[in-house]
Structure formats: C-alpha cells, structure tokens
C-alpha cells in the first residue's frame, strides 16, 4: 500500500490507520517521491492526494498507467478540491476530504477486493 499525501499530519494518520488494519504501508510526500517509491518496491494499492507540489495526483496516475507494473494497481484519489477534469472512472475510488477513518478503510478494503476479484484470486473473508 502506497500513501501519497503532502500534508504530513494526514500522511501520518493514513499510515497509522492502515498499518493498524494490517496493511504494509509505504509513504510518499509528493508525486515525484511516489514515482521513486514504486520503482523501489511493488504496491497493491495507492491512496493518492490530488493537489501536491512538484507533481500532482493526475500526473502521477498518468505515469502509473504507462508503467506495466502499476497499470492495474487500484488508485484511490483523495481530494479536497472539486476538479471538473477528474473522471471518477479513471480511479478505483474518489474520496472527498475531509474523510473519516471508516471511509478510508472501507475504500481501501473494497478496492483491493475488486482488484483480487478481477485477477481471479480467491476472495478475502472477514
């Protein structure tokens, strides 16, 4: 699981929540950092902020789409902005800030379950 969030407090909160839920979490402070992280290790899902310095969420998603190892990884977009250029179909899920812990955990769980189902893996129980 990769969390890409430029706000240090939110990044730490998401990391703690998802770690407590049993996910192995890698964090990135912005889009450039995220692209470096996925070169270093594989991830099974991404929680991606839209508005970030150096490289925004839309640009990161485009880079993922051109990368064979990242193309099918579910991306959960988290944003506090309304952007008419965002197509929700381009993301596994779009969440609007502020989000609750339950919303984040449910989105991650649902996205991973859908990805496993599409890949033909056994469903997760519980």
N, C-alpha and C positions, 0 to 999 in steps of 0.2 A: 504494500500500500504506500503510495506516494502522496504526501500532502504538500501542495504548493500554495503558500499564503505569505504575503509580505508583512502582514501585521503580526509581530512577534507573540503577542498575547493570544490571538486566535490560533496561530500555528501551534503554540504550546498546548492550548486547550484541546484542539482537534487530536493532537498527538496523544495526549493523556487519555482521552476518551476512547480512542480506537485501540490503543495499547491495552487498556483495561478490558476491552471487548475481545481481546485475544489476537489482534492483528499485528503483524510485524510492520512497523511504520518507519518510513524514511521521510525526511522533511527537506523542503527547498524554500528559500526565502524569496525567490522570484522565478520568472520563466527561464532565464539563462541557466540558473542553478538547477532547475528541473531537468533541462535537457542534458546537463552533465550527469546528474544522478542516474538517469535511465541508461546512460552509456556504461555506468559502473555496475549496475545490478538490475535484474528484472523485477517488475512490479506487476501485481494482478489487478490493480485499480488505482485511479488517481482522483483526489479531491483537489480541484483546481480553482483558484481565485481568478476572476476576470480582469480586474484592474490592478496591475502591478507595474513597478518600474522595470526598465530595461527591455522586457518582453512581456506583452500582455497574454491573457489566457487564450484568446482566439489564435494568436500566432503560435503559441505552444501546441494547441490542438492541431493546427495545420502541420506542424513539424511531426507530431505523433502519427498523423495519417500517412505521411510519406516514409515512415520508418516501419519496416516489416515486423519488427519485434513489438512495436507499440500500436500498430494499426487496429487491432481488435481488443485492446485493453479498454475497459469501460472508464469513461471520464465523467465525473460528477462536477458540474460547474456550480460554483458558489459565487453569488454576486449581490452587491448592494445597489447596483445600477440597473436601470431599465435600458436595454440596448436593442433597438428595433432590428439591428443587423444580426442578432443572435437567433439562429434557428434551433429550437429545442430538439429537433430531430437529429442534430449533429452531436448530441451529448446523450449519455445514458440517463442523465437526470439533470435538471436545473433547479437549484435551490436559491431562494432569495433571502439575503441577510435582513434582519437577524434570524438565525436558525436555532432551534433547540437541540439539545443533546439527542433526544429521541429521534428527531427528524434526520439528523446526520447519520446516526447508527442505522436507522431503517433504510435510508438511501444507499448506504454502503452495502448492507446485507442484501437488499433487493438487486442491486446492480451486479454483485458477484454471483448471486443465484442465477440471474438471467444469463450471464456470461458462461457459467458452467453448463446450463441447460443447452445453450447454443452449441457448445463444444462437444456435447454428448456425454459429459461426465455425470457421475452419479449425483443425484440431488443431495443437498445437505439437510439433515434432520435437525430439529430443535430450533 
